[in-house]
């Protein structure tokens, strides 16, 4: 594999899955009342549907959003440099945390209205986790698989 798009997509997808798992754990521990799966589910379905199918749609959507952001990360590295991977990954994660939150609020999506501080903090931590995982895996893929940068 000598393709930065694929490496970015794989790294971002894995970062999105890590973010999903973090959100599920945070919700199970009652650190927040909503996780990333819930937000992605609202983006896809607009309202809350109970059941496994709705959960899977949210989980997959969040991971795919991560893949897209991973591709953006891969090309960001190309336009800047391959230095400071983690800083750039965390910065991009926080940027998309802000942008997706603003988009959800602007379009008045359910669950985005009056987000409690705990949910904001947990999603911010998840965005940072996403950035670290994506940057780490992208760097690993580019070194191990000799992806052209």
N, C-alpha and C positions, 0 to 999 in steps of 0.2 A: 504494500500500500504506500503510494507516494503522493497521496492526495490530502491536502490540508482540510478541505471541506469535509471529507469523511472523518478525519481525525477529530475535527471540531465538533461534528455532530455526535460522534460516539462519546466524547468527553462531556459534552453538554447534556446528552441523554442520561448518562450516569450521574452527573451533577443534579439533574432534575429528580432522578429516582432517590438519591441521597436526601434531597430536600423534602420529597414526599415522605420518606421514612421518618425523618426528623419531625415533621409536622404531625404525623400519626402518633409518634411517641409523646410529643409535647401535649397533644390533645388527650391521650390516654392518661397522662400524669396530671391532667387538669391544670396545666400551666397556661392553657389558652382554650377558648371555646370554639376555635376554628383553625383548620390547617390548610396547607397548600392545595390539597385535593379538593377541599370545599370551595376555595376561590376559583380553581380551574373548572370545577363542575358548574359554577355559576356563569362563567364565561361561555361555556359550551351549551348549557341547558337553560339558562337564565334563572330558574328557580330550583328550590330544593326538592329532589325526588329521593324517597327512601330506597334502600336496597343496594345490592351488590353491583348491579349493572351501572347505576349512576355513579357509584364509587369508582368503578373501573374506568368509566369515561373520564372522570376527573383526574385519576391517577395517570392514565395514558396521556391526556391533554397536557398535564403539567410536565411530564417527561419529554413530550414532543416540543413544548415551548422551550424547555431546557436545551434540546438539540438545536433549535434555531438560534438561541443565544450563544451556544457553543460554536456554531459556524461564524457568527459575528465576532466572537472572541478570536477565532483562528485568523480571520482577516484583519482584525485589529492588530494582532501581533505582526502581521506582514507589513502593515503601514507604519508601525512604530518601530519596535525592535523586539528581540526575543529576551530582553532583560526584564526583570521585575514581573515575572509571570503572575505571582500570587497577588501583588498589588493591583495589577490590571484585572485579574479575575474577580477579586473582591470589589473593586470599583465598578465593574460591569454588573455584578450581581446587585449591588446597591442601586445603581442607576435603573435597572429594570424593576427592582422593588418599588422605587418611586414612580416610574412611568406606568406600570401595571396598576398600582394603587390609584394613581390619578385617573387613569382611563376608566377603571371600575367606578370610581366616584363620579366622574363627569357623565358617564352613561347611566348613572343611578342603578347599577346592578345590585340586586339583593346581596346582603352580606358585606358590601363595601360601605354602607351607610353607617355612620357612627361606630367605627371600629374601636374597640376598647384598647387601652394602652398595652395590656398583656398580649393581645393578638398582634399588635403592631411590632412589639419587641420580638416576639417569637418568629414572625415572618422576616424581620430584619436579620436575626441570627441565622435563619434558614437561608437567606440571600447570601450572607457571608459564607456559610458552609457550601452553598452552590458554587460560589466563585473559587473557593479553595479546591474543591474536588475537581471542578472543570479545568482549572489551571494545572493541577497536578497531573491529571490524566492526559491532558493535551501535551504537556511537556514529556511525559513518559512515552506516549505514542510517537511523538516526533523524534525522540532520541532512539527508541528501540526499533522503530520501523523505518527510520531514515526518511521522514516526510520532508519534502522540499519546502523550505521557508523562503 
